[in-house]
Amino acid sequence: MRISHRLGDRPASNQPEFLGVNQAFAMTESKTHYFDSNATTSVAPEVLQAMLPYFAEKWGNPSSPYRLGKRLVEPIEAARGSVASLIGADSTEIIFTSCGTESINTAITSCLYSQQNKRHIVTTAVEHSATKNCCAALEERGYEVTYLPVNRDGSLNLKLFENSLRPDTAVVSIMWANNETGVLFPIPEIAALCRQRGILLHTDAVQVPGKLKIDVNDLGVDLLSLSAHKLHGPKGVGLLYVRNGTPFQGLIIGGHQEEGNRGGTENVPYMVAFGRAAELARAVSGESRQKLAVLRDTLESEIFSRVPHTARNGAKEPRLPNTTSIAFAGVEAEALLMMLDQLNICASSGSACTTGSVAPSHVLTAMGLSPAEARSTIRFSLDYETTEADVAYLMNHLPRIVAELRAAASPRVAARSGDPRSRRPSGVIQTKELP
């Protein structure tokens, strides 16, 4: 299997051997060093091979009465079965969507529209914009939303959560894994509290497949959202899990497709691709996930030891095995990302869905970081294709670039960023790790 095989080919040592700058340039002049897998992943060759026939040879409409179309029903249902197996669900509980955002919007609005007497939503202040902006739009329509705060390490106070639940709460929508910090929320415990009160629970699990084992029965959720392009599938297809017996009202009204739950002609090649990607993600072993975490930790320790005045944002554990969010005091993240990009190094300052926004990350500010501190943060999100050589290449350049940016920063920028050289430090990021 492609993903775990590549991981297994790595050298036995967990510590990268750092190369000279000229040697690193020569070896990787045209190679992209990718540290932004939480934004998207490459389409796996096996996935591309599986979907290609449905663009040319098998191009019919599954709703057609003749064989050209009808023969596509079977591969769609096979794909449905594959994605269901990935999360421990029954295939009848899977609705294909166009993306994770549609899935999240559908889940939340369905819980409201199918329970007309309930008009309250509970979520957190650190959700993905798909949830955050959906809730904001619903507030404009008269619904009430409670946005739960988080602790400095990104964790959730369960007692505060329990106290936020009301008789008119229609749905709780809380992500399983934060896309910027990788911090995990205790979904099984949240589910138990919801069940006690007869409240529906939806979780955005978009970042989880291939990184953690998923079993919707262990989680106890009623609805769950995924997106294929986070697990080496194509962009443009997602799913919504709806537990059997959960009241449901579709968001996209049209024909009878998806058992009447989502109108629109089936996107056959992408459904098939999602099924194959789910099979690859399901095959990732616990050993491979552990190796990924070791590589992530190696990157963190190298940054902390070689780049002063840095800190991790969010708890060390529980966390996704691939994600680290690092604040670089006295540095504007966008400038750092631009210089990394010139070296074919891809990373991000947060969610790809908020790139281009002038506002600092709402996730980081909700965790207590100042706007300047949030703007100094880089997210590195690894994948099973990330190698020790990629980490070595990054670390051959990162300390120098950070030092250059700090040296070039004006006293005003240094003051806003909490650089210890400033006479007015913000008091942030003087330690190498946050608890």
ABEGO torsion letter per residue (X at the ends): XAAAAAAAABBABABBBBBBAAAAAAAAAABBBBAAAAABBBBBAAAAAAAAAAAAABABBAABABAAAAAAAAAAAAAAAAAAAAAGBBAAABBBBABAAAAAAAAAAAAAAABAABABBBBBAABBAAAAAAAAAAAAAGBBBBBBBBBAAGBBBAAAAAAABBAABABBBBBABBAAAGBBBBAAAAAAAAAAAGBBBBBBAAAABGABBBBAAAAGBABBBBBAAAAGBBBGBBBBBBBBGBBBBBABBBBABGGGABBEBBBAAAAAAAAAAAAAAAABBAAAAAAAAAAAAAAAAAAAAABBGBBBBEBAOBBBAABBBBBBBGBBAAAAAAAAAAAGBBBBAEBAAABGBABBBAAAAAAGBBAAAAAABBBBBBBAABBAAAAAAAAAAAAAAAAAAAAABBAAAAAAAGBAABABBAGBGABABBX
